[in-house]
Amino acid sequence: MKALLSLAVALVVSTVAVAQPKDAIKKIEAVFEPAEAKPGQTVSLKITIALGDGYHSYPAVQPSPAHRFNVNKFTFVNEGNLIAVGELVDPVGAKSKKDEDGELLYYPGGGTWLKKVVVSPAATAGATSGKVKIRVLICDKDTCFQPKMVDLEAPLKILDGPAVAVDKAYAKEIEKALKK
């Protein structure tokens, strides 16, 4: 009986979720800066979400635990020659609303998130790409829409030549990743 009740609740909840309107997302892209790097070098992965007029999105982390579900979720795929390091940096210029549950940050029109990535010191020259999976939550002034799952890939050219020293801030993360 509990299973049947749970199924009924799940069906009702899933039918209430509203799909994102076609004009909500203008563009979602990921690019590396710089677009070419040597083994050991740190690059920035820039993830841009551009939204249509009247839509907003959210940071990866909210300051108030009560608003922990009003976020975008980013999953960085560490495979091959690229290793994501450090914390994801939310866009600057967030708007803020305060309510009885605390502060809620949001980005009208979208924003650009940053993630540092280190080219493996053992990488060989050639083309590669960084992958990120995003669960994008978009709302308008009245409704939050069903999150959209987006897979992005950003090309990066690994340059020939000896590896450069890994940035000391990421050395332990790189050492750990290379042992796997």
N, C-alpha and C positions, 0 to 999 in steps of 0.2 A: 504494500500500500504506500509506504514511504517513497519507494522508487517511482511509482506512478504519479504521486503528488509532485515529486521533484521534476519529473519529465514534463508535467503540465505547466509548472512554474517556468521552466527553461523555455518551453515553447512560447509562452506568453511574453516573456522578457525578450526573446529573440525577434518576435514579430513587432515589438515596440520600437526597436532600434531603427533609425532612419538612415538610409544610405546617403553618402555625401553627394551634394548637388554637383553636376558636371562643371559648373563655373567656379567651384570652390578653390580648386588647385589650378593655378596658371602654369607652374613649373616646379619640378623637384629635380635637383641635380647634385652630383658630387664631383668635385675636382681637386686635384692635388696642386699645391703651390709650394715650391716650384714643381713643374711637370716633369723634371728630370733630376735625378739624384744619384749620388755615389753610395756604394754599400757603407752602412754605418751612419749615414746622414739622416737627420730628422726632417720630416716634411709635414705640412699641415693639410689635413683633409677637410675641405670646406663643403658643408652640406647646406644647400640653400632651398628653402621652401617659400615660394612666392604664391600668395593667395589672392583671390578676387576681392573686389570691394565688399566690405561688410562682414568679412570672415576673419577669424583670429585662431591662433594656435597657442601652444603652451611650451614651457621649458621642459628639460629632461628631469628636473627636480623642483618641487615646490617648497617654499619656506615653511608652510604650515602642513603638518601631517594630515590634517583633515582634508586637504586638497590633493592628496597623493595620487589620486586617479586622474587628475587633470594634467596629464603629462604626455609627451611624446617619448616613445621607447626606442633606443638605438642599440643594435647588436652589431658589433664589429667582428668580422670574420678574420681571424689570424690564420692564414695558411700561406705556405710558400715563403716568399721573400719579404713580406710586409708584416710588421708587428705593431698593433695599436697600443699606445702607452698613455699614461696619465689619465686625467679626468676629462670628460667631455665638457666643453665650454659653451654655455648657452649664449644666445645673441644678446647684444647690448640693447638698451632702450626699451626694456619691458615696461608695460603699463601695469598698474597695480590696483586691485580692488580689495577693500577690507570688509569683512563681514564677521558675524559672531564666531565663525570657525577659524578666523585668522586671515592672513594675507594670501591673495591669489594673484599670481603673475600670468600675463598673457601677452601675445604679440599680434597686434592688428596688422594684417597684411603679410605675416610670416616673418622670417628672419634667416640668419646664417649661423649654424652651429660649427664649432671647430673641434677637431680631434687630432692630436699629434700621432704620427706614425713613423717608426724607424725602419729603414731599409736594413734587412738582415746583413750583418757584416760578412756573411758567407754567400751573399747573393751574387749571381752571375749577371753579366750585362745582358740587356734585352728588354723587351716589353713585358710588363706585368700589369696587374690591376688590383685595386683595393675594393673590398666588398663590404657593404653595410646594409642591414635590414632595418627598416623603420616602421613602427606602428604610429601613424600620424593621426592625431586627434584634432579635428577642426570643428569650430562652433560658429554660429552667428549670434546675434543678440538674444535670440529666443531658444535655440536648440543646439545641443551637441550631437553630432552625427556619428554613425557607426565608424569606428577607427578603420583606416585603410592601411593595408600592409603593402609596403613598397620595398623592392630590392633594387639597390643602386650599385653601379660599378664605376670606378674612376680609374682611367689609364695612368700609368706612370712608366717612364723610361728609366731603366737602371743603366747608369753610365759605366763604361769600362774603366778599369784602373784599380789601384789599391783602395781598400776600405779606409774611411776616415774614422777617427775615434768617436765612439758613441757618446752622446751628451751625458755627462755625469748624473744628471737628474733622472735618467732612464736606464742607467747601466744595470741596476739590479733586476729590473723588469725584463730587460733583454737577456741577461744571463739565465734567468729562470725560464723564459720562453724557449731559448735554444737548447735547454736540457731535456725538453719534452720529446 
